[in-house]
Structures are given as structure tokens and as C-alpha cells.
């Protein structure tokens, strides 16, 4: 990872209580723990895929 690695800010905006188990696990894999929790992640294809999978629960800022 270089110093100029592109980052993406991800915020969990909806609760995960009534979602599918694999979607809950994906949210946890992104490092999000509670509603309105924000994390900054390196923008990689695998992170993008996880964001696309549970995008209806998230707010993404470049």
C-alpha cells in the first residue's frame, strides 16, 4: 500500500437486524459495528465488491 492509496469513507446508515446473514457478515467485514459508524477503507476491488453487495445499507463518500 502506498502513501497515495485512494481511500473511501463508508457509513452504515441502516440497521442490519432484519437483513440476510451474509449481508450482516459483509457489513462486519467492512469494519462497521453500529448505525452511523464510519470507517475509512483503502479503495480496492474487493472492498468495492463488498460495498456493492450491501450498498442499500451504506452511504459512501470518495
N, CA, C and O of each residue as an XYZ file, in Angstrom:
248
protein
N       0.844     -1.173      0.000
C       0.000      0.000      0.000
C       0.892      1.240      0.000
O       1.803      1.357      0.820
N       0.629      2.148     -0.909
C       1.426      3.357     -0.994
C       0.795      4.477     -0.193
O      -0.352      4.383      0.242
N       1.564      5.538     -0.006
C       1.071      6.689      0.752
C      -0.079      7.367      0.009
O      -0.922      8.013      0.632
N      -0.119      7.225     -1.317
C      -1.158      7.867     -2.116
C      -2.314      6.921     -2.427
O      -3.058      7.157     -3.380
N      -2.479      5.864     -1.648
C      -3.572      4.922     -1.887
C      -4.905      5.626     -1.717
O      -5.108      6.359     -0.750
N      -5.819      5.402     -2.664
C      -7.114      6.063     -2.624
C      -7.956      5.474     -1.489
O      -7.991      4.260     -1.286
N      -8.625      6.353     -0.765
C      -9.450      5.923      0.368
C     -10.920      6.185      0.060
O     -11.258      7.026     -0.773
N     -11.769      5.456      0.741
C     -13.206      5.658      0.618
C     -13.799      5.614      2.031
O     -13.454      4.742      2.828
N     -14.692      6.562      2.331
C     -15.350      6.604      3.635
C     -16.703      5.924      3.512
O     -17.496      6.253      2.629
N     -16.962      4.982      4.395
C     -18.198      4.211      4.357
C     -18.915      4.387      5.692
O     -18.310      4.227      6.753
N     -20.214      4.719      5.636
C     -21.030      4.898      6.836
C     -22.216      3.957      6.777
O     -22.889      3.860      5.752
N     -22.471      3.263      7.875
C     -23.647      2.395      7.975
C     -24.835      3.266      8.351
O     -24.870      3.822      9.449
N     -25.812      3.393      7.454
C     -26.940      4.299      7.704
C     -28.235      3.571      8.055
O     -29.187      4.200      8.515
N     -28.285      2.262      7.847
C     -29.464      1.478      8.205
C     -29.048      0.329      9.106
O     -27.934     -0.186      9.001
N     -29.944     -0.065      9.985
C     -29.666     -1.188     10.868
C     -29.611     -2.495     10.103
O     -30.170     -2.613      9.012
N     -28.933     -3.473     10.681
C     -28.749     -4.752      9.977
C     -29.552     -5.880     10.616
O     -29.349     -7.048     10.285
N     -30.465     -5.541     11.531
C     -31.180     -6.566     12.295
C     -31.985     -7.512     11.409
O     -31.976     -8.719     11.650
N     -32.673     -7.010     10.402
C     -33.559     -7.862      9.597
C     -32.996     -8.129      8.204
O     -33.746     -8.303      7.243
N     -31.673     -8.161      8.106
C     -31.051     -8.425      6.818
C     -30.553     -9.869      6.753
O     -30.522    -10.580      7.757
N     -30.164    -10.283      5.539
C     -29.647    -11.639      5.370
C     -28.341    -11.809      6.135
O     -27.591    -10.854      6.338
N     -28.088    -13.035      6.550
C     -26.895    -13.333      7.349
C     -25.612    -12.967      6.599
O     -24.696    -12.395      7.190
N     -25.537    -13.288      5.311
C     -24.316    -12.969      4.571
C     -24.132    -11.460      4.411
O     -22.999    -10.988      4.309
N     -25.231    -10.693      4.389
C     -25.117     -9.240      4.326
C     -24.627     -8.683      5.653
O     -23.829     -7.745      5.673
N     -25.091     -9.244      6.759
C     -24.597     -8.824      8.084
C     -23.101     -9.101      8.198
O     -22.347     -8.272      8.708
N     -22.679    -10.262      7.724
C     -21.262    -10.623      7.780
C     -20.418     -9.702      6.896
O     -19.281     -9.382      7.247
N     -20.957     -9.277      5.767
C     -20.241     -8.355      4.883
C     -20.069     -7.001      5.555
O     -19.001     -6.395      5.464
N     -21.118     -6.519      6.234
C     -21.027     -5.244      6.955
C     -19.962     -5.337      8.038
O     -19.165     -4.414      8.202
N     -19.941     -6.430      8.773
C     -18.910     -6.620      9.804
C     -17.523     -6.709      9.170
O     -16.553     -6.202      9.732
N     -17.423     -7.342      8.016
C     -16.153     -7.456      7.317
C     -15.607     -6.103      6.873
O     -14.395     -5.925      6.756
N     -16.499     -5.156      6.628
C     -16.075     -3.799      6.288
C     -15.625     -3.030      7.520
O     -15.069     -1.938      7.401
N     -15.862     -3.592      8.710
C     -15.424     -2.942      9.942
C     -16.480     -2.066     10.575
O     -16.190     -1.318     11.509
N     -17.705     -2.149     10.079
C     -18.792     -1.330     10.618
C     -19.472     -2.077     11.749
O     -19.797     -3.257     11.614
N     -19.690     -1.382     12.882
C     -20.197     -2.056     14.067
C     -21.583     -1.616     14.494
O     -22.315     -2.406     15.091
N     -21.968     -0.382     14.208
C     -23.280      0.105     14.641
C     -23.771      1.137     13.633
O     -23.006      1.575     12.774
N     -25.028      1.524     13.730
C     -25.608      2.509     12.846
C     -24.886      3.843     13.012
O     -24.554      4.241     14.129
N     -24.647      4.521     11.913
C     -23.919      5.797     11.836
C     -22.428      5.661     12.155
O     -21.752      6.666     12.374
N     -21.916      4.448     12.181
C     -20.479      4.222     12.350
C     -19.814      4.433     10.990
O     -20.301      3.938      9.974
N     -18.702      5.167     10.974
C     -17.979      5.462      9.740
C     -16.571      4.891      9.819
O     -15.902      5.012     10.845
N     -16.125      4.268      8.735
C     -14.757      3.784      8.632
C     -14.171      4.287      7.320
O     -14.899      4.560      6.366
N     -12.847      4.405      7.285
C     -12.140      4.798      6.078
C     -11.347      3.597      5.600
O     -10.510      3.067      6.330
N     -11.612      3.167      4.371
C     -11.005      1.957      3.826
C     -10.217      2.288      2.564
O     -10.510      3.264      1.873
N      -9.217      1.464      2.273
C      -8.481      1.596      1.022
C      -9.385      1.100     -0.105
O     -10.017      0.050      0.005
N      -9.435      1.869     -1.181
C     -10.328      1.565     -2.301
C      -9.722      0.470     -3.180
O      -8.944      0.750     -4.092
N     -10.091     -0.782     -2.890
C      -9.619     -1.925     -3.669
C     -10.824     -2.602     -4.316
O     -11.959     -2.359     -3.904
N     -10.599     -3.440     -5.314
C     -11.723     -4.147     -5.943
C     -12.528     -5.003     -4.955
O     -13.749     -5.095     -5.078
N     -11.862     -5.625     -3.986
C     -12.591     -6.455     -3.028
C     -13.471     -5.602     -2.117
O     -14.598     -5.990     -1.808
N     -12.968     -4.446     -1.687
C     -13.770     -3.539     -0.856
C     -14.939     -3.007     -1.674
O     -16.054     -2.909     -1.161
N     -14.706     -2.663     -2.929
C     -15.783     -2.181     -3.809
C     -16.873     -3.244     -3.968
O     -18.061     -2.921     -3.960
N     -16.476     -4.492     -4.110
C     -17.456     -5.566     -4.230
C     -18.305     -5.701     -2.984
O     -19.512     -5.923     -3.070
N     -17.673     -5.567     -1.812
C     -18.427     -5.646     -0.557
C     -19.395     -4.469     -0.445
O     -20.530     -4.632      0.004
N     -18.940     -3.283     -0.856
C     -19.808     -2.098     -0.812
C     -20.986     -2.275     -1.759
O     -22.114     -1.925     -1.410
N     -20.746     -2.811     -2.946
C     -21.836     -3.031     -3.904
C     -22.852     -4.032     -3.381
O     -24.048     -3.893     -3.638
N     -22.394     -5.031     -2.655
C     -23.280     -6.073     -2.141
C     -24.277     -5.526     -1.126
O     -25.453     -5.890     -1.149
N     -23.809     -4.652     -0.237
C     -24.678     -4.132      0.832
C     -24.863     -2.614      0.695
O     -25.032     -1.911      1.692
N     -24.829     -2.124     -0.531
C     -24.936     -0.694     -0.784
C     -26.207     -0.059     -0.265
O     -26.218      1.127      0.062
N     -27.286     -0.834     -0.184
C     -28.566     -0.299      0.302
C     -28.523      0.034      1.796
O     -29.432      0.693      2.301
N     -27.488     -0.408      2.508
C     -27.328     -0.120      3.934
C     -26.329      1.000      4.202
O     -26.211      1.469      5.334
N     -25.608      1.431      3.166
C     -24.450      2.291      3.359
C     -24.591      3.648      2.691
O     -25.415      3.847      1.798
N     -23.755      4.579      3.157
C     -23.508      5.848      2.461
C     -22.012      5.875      2.202
O     -21.210      5.664      3.112
N     -21.636      6.138      0.941
C     -20.231      6.086      0.544
C     -19.781      7.464      0.097
O     -20.446      8.110     -0.713
N     -18.640      7.917      0.629
C     -18.035      9.178      0.217
C     -16.628      8.889     -0.281
O     -15.848      8.208      0.386
N     -16.313      9.411     -1.457
C     -14.993      9.178     -2.056
C     -13.901      9.886     -1.282
O     -12.729      9.797     -1.646
